Amino acid sequence: MRKDMRSGCPINLSLEIFGDRWTLLVLRDIIFGGARHFRELLAGPERISSNILADRLNTLVEHGLLTKADDPSHKQKVTYSLTEHAIELVPILAQLSAWGVRHLPVAEAYAARAHVLADGGPPVWEAYMDELRETHLGPQARRQPAPDGPTVAAQMEAAYAATLGGASDS
């Protein structure tokens, strides 16, 4: 065990990575918002500062939840991708979101996205995780063939747009 870890407890070790406000929000914006670049993440609704964002991205890369690669479209741009470890957080984030919808004053538009995951349960989580695998790890990383019909991401976006009267501003 590393000397800077308080204990070998799995909850403690997880909190060593996720125990601050910003880390899960950065992952949320990548997992559910499709953000892949620093500036996209910086533009999140919570207004993270650039130095905190840089630190959290470095931590997530260091712990194997994200990878980063030079963006071929721009010399000074980096693209962040989820690893399988981060994709496996989808059920946890879906449950956390469902709890928030039940117990907190969540905005209707965000609740609509959460309902897609909560109502669909584990089969929808698995389908969404496969969509993320394809996007971030490549088509060969899918565990199941892509289903016919709208993607889970499209379903969440449609639910969000419906709460806004049909106009989406992701």
C-alpha positions in Angstrom: 0.0 0.0 0.0 1.2 3.5 -0.8 2.3 5.6 2.2 -0.1 8.4 1.2 -3.1 6.1 1.4 -5.0 6.1 4.8 -5.9 2.4 4.7 -6.4 -0.6 2.4 -10.2 -0.3 2.8 -11.9 -0.4 -0.7 -14.1 2.5 0.1 -11.2 4.6 1.3 -9.1 3.7 -1.7 -12.0 4.7 -4.0 -12.4 7.9 -2.2 -8.7 8.7 -2.6 -9.5 9.0 -6.3 -13.2 10.1 -6.3 -13.6 11.9 -3.0 -13.5 15.5 -4.2 -16.3 17.4 -5.9 -14.6 17.8 -9.2 -13.4 14.3 -10.2 -16.8 12.8 -10.6 -18.1 15.9 -12.4 -15.2 15.6 -14.9 -16.1 12.0 -15.5 -19.8 12.8 -15.8 -19.0 15.3 -18.5 -17.0 12.8 -20.4 -19.3 9.8 -19.8 -22.7 11.6 -20.3 -21.8 14.8 -22.0 -19.4 13.5 -24.6 -16.6 16.0 -23.7 -13.2 14.9 -24.9 -11.1 18.1 -24.8 -9.9 20.4 -22.0 -11.9 23.4 -23.3 -15.1 21.3 -23.5 -14.6 20.2 -19.9 -13.8 23.7 -18.8 -17.1 24.9 -20.2 -19.1 22.6 -17.8 -22.0 24.1 -15.9 -20.2 24.1 -12.6 -17.4 26.4 -13.8 -14.4 24.4 -12.8 -11.1 26.4 -12.7 -8.5 25.5 -15.3 -5.8 24.6 -12.7 -8.3 22.2 -10.8 -9.4 20.7 -14.1 -5.8 20.1 -15.2 -5.0 18.5 -11.8 -8.1 16.2 -12.0 -7.4 15.1 -15.5 -3.8 14.3 -14.6 -5.1 12.3 -11.6 -7.6 10.4 -13.7 -4.9 9.6 -16.3 -2.5 8.5 -13.5 -5.1 6.2 -12.0 -5.9 4.6 -15.3 -9.4 6.0 -15.7 -8.5 8.2 -18.7 -6.0 8.1 -21.5 -4.8 11.1 -23.4 -3.5 11.4 -26.9 -2.6 14.2 -29.2 -5.5 15.3 -31.3 -4.6 14.9 -35.0 -6.8 17.9 -35.9 -4.9 20.4 -33.8 -1.2 20.4 -32.6 -1.9 21.9 -29.2 -5.1 19.8 -28.5 -5.3 16.6 -26.4 -8.1 14.1 -26.6 -9.1 12.3 -23.4 -10.7 8.8 -23.7 -12.3 6.7 -21.1 -10.6 3.4 -20.1 -12.6 0.2 -19.3 -12.1 1.1 -15.6 -14.0 4.4 -16.1 -16.7 2.9 -18.3 -17.4 0.4 -15.4 -18.5 3.4 -13.3 -21.7 3.8 -15.4 -23.9 1.7 -13.0 -22.5 3.6 -10.0 -23.2 7.0 -11.6 -26.6 5.8 -12.7 -27.5 4.8 -9.2 -26.0 8.0 -7.7 -28.1 10.0 -10.2 -31.3 8.0 -9.4 -30.7 8.7 -5.7 -30.3 12.4 -6.5 -33.6 12.4 -8.5 -35.4 10.8 -5.6 -34.0 13.0 -2.8 -32.8 16.3 -4.2 -34.3 19.2 -6.2 -32.9 18.1 -9.5 -33.6 20.1 -12.6 -36.2 18.4 -14.8 -34.0 18.2 -17.9 -31.3 16.4 -15.9 -33.8 14.1 -14.3 -35.1 13.1 -17.7 -31.7 11.7 -18.7 -31.4 10.0 -15.3 -34.8 8.3 -15.8 -33.6 6.7 -19.0 -30.9 4.9 -17.1 -32.9 4.2 -14.0 -36.0 2.9 -15.9 -33.8 0.7 -18.2 -31.7 -0.7 -15.4 -28.7 -3.0 -15.9 -29.6 -3.9 -19.5 -29.5 -0.2 -20.5 -26.4 0.4 -18.5 -24.7 -2.4 -20.3 -25.8 -1.1 -23.7 -24.6 2.4 -22.8 -21.3 1.0 -21.6 -20.9 -0.7 -25.0 -21.6 2.6 -26.7 -18.8 4.2 -24.6 -16.5 1.3 -25.4 -17.0 1.8 -29.1 -16.5 5.6 -28.8 -13.4 5.5 -26.5 -11.8 2.1 -27.1 -12.9 1.3 -30.6 -15.6 -0.9 -32.2 -13.7 -4.1 -31.3 -14.2 -3.3 -27.6 -18.0 -3.8 -27.8 -19.2 -6.8 -25.9 -22.5 -7.1 -27.8 -23.4 -6.2 -31.3 -24.9 -2.7 -31.7 -28.7 -3.1 -31.3 -31.2 -1.8 -33.8 -32.9 1.4 -32.9 -31.8 4.5 -31.1 -28.7 4.4 -28.9 -28.9 5.0 -25.2 -27.2 8.3 -25.7 -29.8 9.3 -28.3 -32.6 8.2 -25.9 -31.1 10.4 -23.1 -30.7 13.3 -25.4 -34.3 12.9 -26.6 -35.6 12.8 -23.1 -33.6 15.9 -22.2 -34.8 17.7 -25.4 -38.4 16.8 -24.6 -38.2 18.7 -21.3 -37.0 21.7 -23.1 -39.8 21.6 -25.6 -37.8 19.9 -28.3 -34.8 22.2 -28.4 -31.7 20.7 -27.0 -28.7 22.7 -25.9 -26.6 19.7 -24.6 
